[in-house]
Amino acid sequence: MNESTTSPHFHGLRTAIYRAPDLDKAKAWYSRVLGIAPYFDQPFYVGFSVGGYELGLDPDASSPLTGSFGNVLGIIENPHFKLSTDDRSA
């Protein structure tokens, strides 16, 4: 095997999810600013496809983990991505 098939690669962010307690207001604002309608529109989540990336709106304001700007922080599990011990110390 060559290195490109054995080394993990970070391909960048694919999704950004913002907390939006007033989902209707946020959906209207992003629709206007982006000039597109959401591709997924439910009471529990609104998703926009923006140039191949996902911009999500989450109305649940109860997230216990937020960043310094109040945005929800989280980790999406990727069962195919594993770090070796050597990678962790880098």
N, CA, C and O atoms as a GROMACS GRO file, in nm:
protein
  360
    1MET      N    1   0.084  -0.119   0.000
    1MET     CA    2   0.000   0.000   0.000
    1MET      C    3   0.088   0.125   0.000
    1MET      O    4   0.195   0.127   0.060
    2ASN      N    5   0.041   0.225  -0.067
    2ASN     CA    6   0.116   0.350  -0.062
    2ASN      C    7   0.060   0.439   0.048
    2ASN      O    8  -0.045   0.411   0.105
    3GLU      N    9   0.132   0.546   0.077
    3GLU     CA   10   0.094   0.633   0.190
    3GLU      C   11  -0.044   0.695   0.172
    3GLU      O   12  -0.115   0.716   0.271
    4SER      N   13  -0.083   0.724   0.049
    4SER     CA   14  -0.213   0.790   0.028
    4SER      C   15  -0.331   0.702   0.066
    4SER      O   16  -0.439   0.753   0.094
    5THR      N   17  -0.312   0.570   0.069
    5THR     CA   18  -0.423   0.483   0.108
    5THR      C   19  -0.418   0.445   0.255
    5THR      O   20  -0.514   0.389   0.308
    6THR      N   21  -0.307   0.475   0.323
    6THR     CA   22  -0.296   0.436   0.463
    6THR      C   23  -0.304   0.554   0.560
    6THR      O   24  -0.333   0.534   0.677
    7SER      N   25  -0.279   0.674   0.513
    7SER     CA   26  -0.280   0.791   0.601
    7SER      C   27  -0.418   0.856   0.603
    7SER      O   28  -0.482   0.868   0.499
    8PRO      N   29  -0.463   0.899   0.722
    8PRO     CA   30  -0.590   0.972   0.726
    8PRO      C   31  -0.571   1.111   0.666
    8PRO      O   32  -0.466   1.173   0.682
    9HIS      N   33  -0.673   1.158   0.598
    9HIS     CA   34  -0.668   1.291   0.538
    9HIS      C   35  -0.786   1.371   0.587
    9HIS      O   36  -0.898   1.322   0.593
   10PHE      N   37  -0.760   1.494   0.621
   10PHE     CA   38  -0.867   1.586   0.659
   10PHE      C   39  -0.902   1.665   0.534
   10PHE      O   40  -0.819   1.739   0.482
   11HIS      N   41  -1.024   1.648   0.487
   11HIS     CA   42  -1.066   1.713   0.364
   11HIS      C   43  -1.136   1.845   0.387
   11HIS      O   44  -1.188   1.906   0.293
   12GLY      N   45  -1.140   1.890   0.509
   12GLY     CA   46  -1.203   2.018   0.539
   12GLY      C   47  -1.342   2.001   0.596
   12GLY      O   48  -1.395   1.891   0.606
   13LEU      N   49  -1.399   2.113   0.633
   13LEU     CA   50  -1.534   2.112   0.689
   13LEU      C   51  -1.637   2.092   0.579
   13LEU      O   52  -1.621   2.144   0.468
   14ARG      N   53  -1.741   2.018   0.609
   14ARG     CA   54  -1.849   1.995   0.514
   14ARG      C   55  -1.981   2.052   0.564
   14ARG      O   56  -2.072   2.077   0.485
   15THR      N   57  -1.991   2.072   0.696
   15THR     CA   58  -2.117   2.116   0.755
   15THR      C   59  -2.091   2.219   0.864
   15THR      O   60  -2.000   2.203   0.946
   16ALA      N   61  -2.170   2.323   0.865
   16ALA     CA   62  -2.171   2.420   0.975
   16ALA      C   63  -2.314   2.429   1.023
   16ALA      O   64  -2.406   2.456   0.945
   17ILE      N   65  -2.334   2.407   1.153
   17ILE     CA   66  -2.469   2.411   1.210
   17ILE      C   67  -2.475   2.524   1.312
   17ILE      O   68  -2.392   2.533   1.403
   18TYR      N   69  -2.573   2.611   1.294
   18TYR     CA   70  -2.592   2.725   1.383
   18TYR      C   71  -2.718   2.708   1.465
   18TYR      O   72  -2.820   2.658   1.416
   19ARG      N   73  -2.710   2.750   1.589
   19ARG     CA   74  -2.827   2.749   1.676
   19ARG      C   75  -2.920   2.860   1.629
   19ARG      O   76  -2.877   2.973   1.604
   20ALA      N   77  -3.048   2.827   1.617
   20ALA     CA   78  -3.148   2.925   1.569
   20ALA      C   79  -3.278   2.905   1.646
   20ALA      O   80  -3.370   2.842   1.595
   21PRO      N   81  -3.287   2.959   1.769
   21PRO     CA   82  -3.409   2.942   1.848
   21PRO      C   83  -3.535   2.990   1.776
   21PRO      O   84  -3.642   2.931   1.792
   22ASP      N   85  -3.523   3.097   1.695
   22ASP     CA   86  -3.636   3.141   1.612
   22ASP      C   87  -3.610   3.090   1.471
   22ASP      O   88  -3.560   3.162   1.385
   23LEU      N   89  -3.645   2.964   1.449
   23LEU     CA   90  -3.613   2.896   1.324
   23LEU      C   91  -3.675   2.964   1.203
   23LEU      O   92  -3.610   2.976   1.099
   24ASP      N   93  -3.800   3.008   1.214
   24ASP     CA   94  -3.865   3.073   1.100
   24ASP      C   95  -3.793   3.202   1.060
   24ASP      O   96  -3.773   3.228   0.942
   25LYS      N   97  -3.755   3.280   1.158
   25LYS     CA   98  -3.685   3.406   1.130
   25LYS      C   99  -3.547   3.378   1.068
   25LYS      O  100  -3.508   3.443   0.971
   26ALA      N  101  -3.474   3.282   1.124
   26ALA     CA  102  -3.342   3.248   1.071
   26ALA      C  103  -3.353   3.190   0.931
   26ALA      O  104  -3.273   3.223   0.843
   27LYS      N  105  -3.452   3.104   0.909
   27LYS     CA  106  -3.471   3.045   0.776
   27LYS      C  107  -3.499   3.153   0.673
   27LYS      O  108  -3.443   3.150   0.563
   28ALA      N  109  -3.584   3.249   0.707
   28ALA     CA  110  -3.615   3.359   0.615
   28ALA      C  111  -3.491   3.442   0.586
   28ALA      O  112  -3.466   3.481   0.472
   29TRP      N  113  -3.412   3.471   0.690
   29TRP     CA  114  -3.291   3.552   0.672
   29TRP      C  115  -3.191   3.482   0.581
   29TRP      O  116  -3.141   3.542   0.486
   30TYR      N  117  -3.160   3.354   0.611
   30TYR     CA  118  -3.063   3.281   0.529
   30TYR      C  119  -3.114   3.262   0.387
   30TYR      O  120  -3.036   3.269   0.292
   31SER      N  121  -3.242   3.237   0.369
   31SER     CA  122  -3.299   3.224   0.234
   31SER      C  123  -3.278   3.353   0.155
   31SER      O  124  -3.242   3.349   0.038
   32ARG      N  125  -3.302   3.465   0.220
   32ARG     CA  126  -3.286   3.594   0.153
   32ARG      C  127  -3.139   3.622   0.122
   32ARG      O  128  -3.106   3.661   0.010
   33VAL      N  129  -3.052   3.602   0.218
   33VAL     CA  130  -2.909   3.631   0.199
   33VAL      C  131  -2.845   3.537   0.098
   33VAL      O  132  -2.766   3.580   0.014
   34LEU      N  133  -2.878   3.409   0.106
   34LEU     CA  134  -2.818   3.311   0.015
   34LEU      C  135  -2.887   3.308  -0.121
   34LEU      O  136  -2.830   3.262  -0.220
   35GLY      N  137  -3.011   3.356  -0.125
   35GLY     CA  138  -3.086   3.355  -0.250
   35GLY      C  139  -3.138   3.218  -0.290
   35GLY      O  140  -3.166   3.193  -0.407
   36ILE      N  141  -3.151   3.128  -0.190
   36ILE     CA  142  -3.200   2.993  -0.217
   36ILE      C  143  -3.294   2.949  -0.105
   36ILE      O  144  -3.290   3.002   0.006
   37ALA      N  145  -3.378   2.854  -0.137
   37ALA     CA  146  -3.465   2.792  -0.037
   37ALA      C  147  -3.390   2.676   0.027
   37ALA      O  148  -3.300   2.619  -0.036
   38PRO      N  149  -3.424   2.639   0.150
   38PRO     CA  150  -3.359   2.523   0.210
   38PRO      C  151  -3.395   2.395   0.134
   38PRO      O  152  -3.506   2.383   0.082
   39TYR      N  153  -3.302   2.302   0.129
   39TYR     CA  154  -3.331   2.173   0.066
   39TYR      C  155  -3.399   2.079   0.166
   39TYR      O  156  -3.466   1.984   0.126
   40PHE      N  157  -3.382   2.107   0.295
   40PHE     CA  158  -3.444   2.027   0.401
   40PHE      C  159  -3.508   2.124   0.498
   40PHE      O  160  -3.441   2.212   0.551
   41ASP      N  161  -3.637   2.109   0.521
   41ASP     CA  162  -3.710   2.207   0.602
   41ASP      C  163  -3.808   2.135   0.694
   41ASP      O  164  -3.919   2.099   0.653
   42GLN      N  165  -3.766   2.115   0.818
   42GLN     CA  166  -3.849   2.047   0.918
   42GLN      C  167  -3.844   2.129   1.047
   42GLN      O  168  -3.754   2.211   1.064
   43PRO      N  169  -3.939   2.108   1.137
   43PRO     CA  170  -3.939   2.185   1.262
   43PRO      C  171  -3.815   2.162   1.350
   43PRO      O  172  -3.784   2.246   1.435
   44PHE      N  173  -3.745   2.052   1.329
   44PHE     CA  174  -3.629   2.018   1.412
   44PHE      C  175  -3.495   2.054   1.347
   44PHE      O  176  -3.391   2.045   1.412
   45TYR      N  177  -3.495   2.093   1.218
   45TYR     CA  178  -3.370   2.123   1.147
   45TYR      C  179  -3.403   2.181   1.011
   45TYR      O  180  -3.495   2.136   0.944
   46VAL      N  181  -3.326   2.281   0.970
   46VAL     CA  182  -3.336   2.337   0.836
   46VAL      C  183  -3.196   2.332   0.775
   46VAL      O  184  -3.100   2.378   0.836
   47GLY      N  185  -3.187   2.277   0.655
   47GLY     CA  186  -3.057   2.265   0.589
   47GLY      C  187  -3.054   2.333   0.454
   47GLY      O  188  -3.146   2.320   0.374
   48PHE      N  189  -2.946   2.405   0.430
   48PHE     CA  190  -2.921   2.470   0.302
   48PHE      C  191  -2.800   2.404   0.238
   48PHE      O  192  -2.701   2.375   0.306
   49SER      N  193  -2.806   2.382   0.108
   49SER     CA  194  -2.690   2.333   0.034
   49SER      C  195  -2.625   2.455  -0.030
   49SER      O  196  -2.682   2.519  -0.118
   50VAL      N  197  -2.504   2.485   0.014
   50VAL     CA  198  -2.434   2.605  -0.031
   50VAL      C  199  -2.302   2.565  -0.095
   50VAL      O  200  -2.203   2.540  -0.026
   51GLY      N  201  -2.301   2.559  -0.226
   51GLY     CA  202  -2.178   2.525  -0.298
   51GLY      C  203  -2.121   2.390  -0.260
   51GLY      O  204  -1.999   2.375  -0.254
   52GLY      N  205  -2.205   2.292  -0.236
   52GLY     CA  206  -2.159   2.159  -0.198
   52GLY      C  207  -2.136   2.141  -0.049
   52GLY      O  208  -2.094   2.034  -0.005
   53TYR      N  209  -2.165   2.243   0.029
   53TYR     CA  210  -2.150   2.236   0.174
   53TYR      C  211  -2.287   2.251   0.239
   53TYR      O  212  -2.381   2.301   0.178
   54GLU      N  213  -2.297   2.207   0.362
   54GLU     CA  214  -2.422   2.214   0.436
   54GLU      C  215  -2.418   2.328   0.537
   54GLU      O  216  -2.324   2.340   0.615
   55LEU      N  217  -2.519   2.412   0.533
   55LEU     CA  218  -2.539   2.512   0.637
   55LEU      C  219  -2.668   2.472   0.706
   55LEU      O  220  -2.775   2.476   0.646
   56GLY      N  221  -2.658   2.435   0.834
   56GLY     CA  222  -2.774   2.387   0.907
   56GLY      C  223  -2.818   2.484   1.015
   56GLY      O  224  -2.737   2.554   1.074
   57LEU      N  225  -2.947   2.485   1.040
   57LEU     CA  226  -3.005   2.565   1.147
   57LEU      C  227  -3.073   2.471   1.245
   57LEU      O  228  -3.158   2.391   1.207
   58ASP      N  229  -3.036   2.481   1.371
   58ASP     CA  230  -3.089   2.393   1.476
   58ASP      C  231  -3.167   2.477   1.577
   58ASP      O  232  -3.109   2.565   1.641
   59PRO      N  233  -3.297   2.453   1.591
   59PRO     CA  234  -3.376   2.534   1.684
   59PRO      C  235  -3.360   2.496   1.830
   59PRO      O  236  -3.409   2.568   1.918
   60ASP      N  237  -3.292   2.385   1.859
   60ASP     CA  238  -3.278   2.340   1.997
   60ASP      C  239  -3.173   2.423   2.069
   60ASP      O  240  -3.053   2.409   2.042
   61ALA      N  241  -3.215   2.509   2.158
   61ALA     CA  242  -3.124   2.598   2.230
   61ALA      C  243  -3.066   2.533   2.356
   61ALA      O  244  -3.001   2.601   2.435
   62SER      N  245  -3.089   2.404   2.375
   62SER     CA  246  -3.047   2.340   2.499
   62SER      C  247  -2.911   2.273   2.491
   62SER      O  248  -2.874   2.200   2.583
   63SER      N  249  -2.836   2.296   2.384
   63SER     CA  250  -2.705   2.233   2.371
   63SER      C  251  -2.615   2.274   2.487
   63SER      O  252  -2.599   2.394   2.512
   64PRO      N  253  -2.556   2.179   2.557
   64PRO     CA  254  -2.473   2.212   2.673
   64PRO      C  255  -2.332   2.260   2.636
   64PRO      O  256  -2.262   2.312   2.722
   65LEU      N  257  -2.291   2.242   2.513
   65LEU     CA  258  -2.154   2.275   2.475
   65LEU      C  259  -2.154   2.380   2.366
   65LEU      O  260  -2.196   2.354   2.253
   66THR      N  261  -2.108   2.500   2.400
   66THR     CA  262  -2.104   2.608   2.302
   66THR      C  263  -1.966   2.673   2.301
   66THR      O  264  -1.892   2.667   2.399
   67GLY      N  265  -1.934   2.734   2.189
   67GLY     CA  266  -1.808   2.805   2.175
   67GLY      C  267  -1.818   2.946   2.232
   67GLY      O  268  -1.922   2.984   2.286
   68SER      N  269  -1.710   3.020   2.221
   68SER     CA  270  -1.707   3.154   2.279
   68SER      C  271  -1.804   3.251   2.213
   68SER      O  272  -1.838   3.354   2.272
   69PHE      N  273  -1.850   3.221   2.092
   69PHE     CA  274  -1.948   3.305   2.024
   69PHE      C  275  -2.090   3.252   2.040
   69PHE      O  276  -2.182   3.304   1.977
   70GLY      N  277  -2.108   3.149   2.122
   70GLY     CA  278  -2.241   3.093   2.146
   70GLY      C  279  -2.284   2.989   2.045
   70GLY      O  280  -2.398   2.942   2.050
   71ASN      N  281  -2.195   2.952   1.952
   71ASN     CA  282  -2.230   2.850   1.854
   71ASN      C  283  -2.216   2.711   1.914
   71ASN      O  284  -2.130   2.687   1.999
   72VAL      N  285  -2.301   2.620   1.871
   72VAL     CA  286  -2.299   2.484   1.920
   72VAL      C  287  -2.173   2.414   1.872
   72VAL      O  288  -2.139   2.421   1.753
   73LEU      N  289  -2.103   2.348   1.964
   73LEU     CA  290  -1.987   2.269   1.928
   73LEU      C  291  -2.026   2.122   1.935
   73LEU      O  292  -2.105   2.082   2.021
   74GLY      N  293  -1.973   2.044   1.848
   74GLY     CA  294  -2.003   1.903   1.850
   74GLY      C  295  -1.910   1.825   1.761
   74GLY      O  296  -1.835   1.881   1.681
   75ILE      N  297  -1.916   1.696   1.776
   75ILE     CA  298  -1.834   1.607   1.695
   75ILE      C  299  -1.928   1.509   1.627
   75ILE      O  300  -2.014   1.449   1.691
   76ILE      N  301  -1.911   1.494   1.498
   76ILE     CA  302  -1.986   1.394   1.423
   76ILE      C  303  -1.893   1.275   1.408
   76ILE      O  304  -1.784   1.286   1.352
   77GLU      N  305  -1.937   1.161   1.457
   77GLU     CA  306  -1.852   1.042   1.453
   77GLU      C  307  -1.830   0.997   1.310
   77GLU      O  308  -1.924   0.992   1.230
   78ASN      N  309  -1.707   0.965   1.278
   78ASN     CA  310  -1.671   0.907   1.150
   78ASN      C  311  -1.601   0.776   1.180
   78ASN      O  312  -1.483   0.777   1.216
   79PRO      N  313  -1.670   0.664   1.166
   79PRO     CA  314  -1.610   0.535   1.204
   79PRO      C  315  -1.492   0.496   1.116
   79PRO      O  316  -1.418   0.404   1.151
   80HIS      N  317  -1.472   0.562   1.002
   80HIS     CA  318  -1.362   0.528   0.912
   80HIS      C  319  -1.236   0.609   0.942
   80HIS      O  320  -1.130   0.581   0.886
   81PHE      N  321  -1.247   0.708   1.030
   81PHE     CA  322  -1.133   0.793   1.062
   81PHE      C  323  -1.076   0.751   1.197
   81PHE      O  324  -1.144   0.759   1.299
   82LYS      N  325  -0.954   0.708   1.197
   82LYS     CA  326  -0.887   0.665   1.320
   82LYS      C  327  -0.749   0.730   1.324
   82LYS      O  328  -0.680   0.736   1.222
   83LEU      N  329  -0.709   0.777   1.440
   83LEU     CA  330  -0.574   0.830   1.458
   83LEU      C  331  -0.487   0.726   1.524
   83LEU      O  332  -0.531   0.657   1.617
   84SER      N  333  -0.365   0.713   1.477
   84SER     CA  334  -0.272   0.624   1.545
   84SER      C  335  -0.208   0.700   1.660
   84SER      O  336  -0.225   0.822   1.672
   85THR      N  337  -0.137   0.630   1.746
   85THR     CA  338  -0.070   0.694   1.859
   85THR      C  339   0.028   0.799   1.810
   85THR      O  340   0.041   0.905   1.873
   86ASP      N  341   0.098   0.773   1.701
   86ASP     CA  342   0.194   0.869   1.646
   86ASP      C  343   0.124   0.997   1.601
   86ASP      O  344   0.178   1.106   1.619
   87ASP      N  345   0.006   0.985   1.541
   87ASP     CA  346  -0.068   1.102   1.494
   87ASP      C  347  -0.111   1.191   1.610
   87ASP      O  348  -0.112   1.313   1.596
   88ARG      N  349  -0.145   1.134   1.721
   88ARG     CA  350  -0.193   1.210   1.836
   88ARG      C  351  -0.084   1.297   1.898
   88ARG      O  352  -0.114   1.403   1.954
   89SER      N  353   0.040   1.254   1.889
   89SER     CA  354   0.148   1.331   1.951
   89SER      C  355   0.202   1.439   1.858
   89SER      O  356   0.286   1.520   1.899
   90ALA      N  357   0.157   1.441   1.736
   90ALA     CA  358   0.208   1.540   1.638
   90ALA      C  359   0.154   1.677   1.666
   90ALA      O  360   0.186   1.772   1.594
   0.00000   0.00000   0.00000
